[in-house]
Amino acid sequence: SLYWMHAVVIWYVTITVKDAVYRGMAEFLPRRIKWLRTRPEIRANTILVESIPEEQQTEKALADFWKKILPNATIKSTYVAKDTTALLKLIAARDAATSSLQEAEALLAESGEKPTISESYFGPRIDAIE
């Protein structure tokens, strides 16, 4: 029956691929280690970790995680870089407010009168400096 032939071919392919992968890794690892030793220490020993759970996003928690995973490894330092894109709008608003304040103070110094602004199109005018 042809089923036995298919089973034999599948086993042959599986074993051949496994052997090729293991041989490739055995040849790759010494080359990788040799290459890493030619790199500066900080580049050769840096690991990028992504998708860290929110409660683990501290330097201490990250160091504890690596000490648990690799108990014999020496961990010199850990750094957590957080996504700060939400701050861009706040920084832009702060910069705009600072610029507006500087303009209002310049107008006050120039004319001696307190400048005013309108909070909305039909709203009352208020002191621009306060």
N, C-alpha and C positions, 0 to 999 in steps of 0.2 A: 504494500500500500504506500501511497505517496506521502502520507502523514509522517512516517518515520523519516523519510528523506528531508522533509521540511524541518523536523525537530533536529536532525543532525546538522543541517545547514545553519539553523539559528544558534545552536550551541557553538558551532565553529566560529561564526561571526562574533558572538558574545565574547568568547575567550580570546580571539584575535584582537578585538578592540580593547579589552581590559589590559592585555599584555602591552599593546602599543601605548596606552595611556600611562601605565606604570613605568615603562621604559623611558617615555618622554619626560616624566617627572624626575626620574633618577638622573637623567642627563641635564635637566633644566636647573635643579636645585643647586648643584655646585657652581654653575655659571652665575646664578642669581646671587649667591653668597659672595662670590668673588667680585661681582659688580657692585654690590652694596658696600663692600669694604673700600672701594675706590671713591665712594661718595662722601661728602662732608658728614660728620657725625649726626648733626641735627636732621639732615635729609634721610639718612639711612635708618633712623630710629623713630620716625614720626608716623603715626597712624591716624587716618581720618575716620571718624566714626559719625555716622548719620542716623537720623530717626531715633534719637535718644528720647525715652519717655520723659514727659514734663517734670515728674518728681525726681528724676535722676540727673537733671541738668545742672549739676554743681561740680566743681573741680573735685571735691572730696568724694562725692558719690561715684564719679567716673573712675577715680583712682581705686576706690574700694572694689568696684566691678572688675577692673583689670587684675587686682591682687587676688581676687577670688578665682578668676579664670586661669591666670598664670601665676601660681603661688611662688614659683622660683625666680620670676623675673624681677628686675630692678626697675621701678617706675620713678623717673627723675621728677617729672612734673606732668600735670594735666591742665588743659585750658578748654573752656567751653565758649565757643563763639555763637552768639544767639542772633536770630533774624531780627534786624532792627528797622525793617522797611516801614513799619507802622509809625516810626518816629519821624519819617521824612515830612509828613504833612504838619506835624507839630512844630518841627524846626522851621519850616517855611512860614507858618503862621507867626511864630516868634520873631523871625527876621522881618516880616512885614510890619508887625507891631512896633519893633524897634525903629525901623525906618520911618514909620508914621510919627512916632514920638519925637524923633530927631527933627523931622520937618516942622512939627508943631512948635517945638522949642525954638527953632530958628525963626519961625514967624513971630513968636512972642518977643524974642530978643530984637527983632528988626522993627516991629510996629509998636510994641508995648501993649498990645491988646491980646487978650487970651483968645486963641483960635478955637472954633467950635466945629463939630462934625454932626452929621445926622445919622442916627443908628439905622434908620430905614428911610425909604423914599418919602413917606408922609409923616415920619416920626419927628419928635421934638429935637432940637439941636442941643448938644451937650458939650461940655468942656473937652477939648481934644487931648489935653495933657493928662487929665485924671483918668 
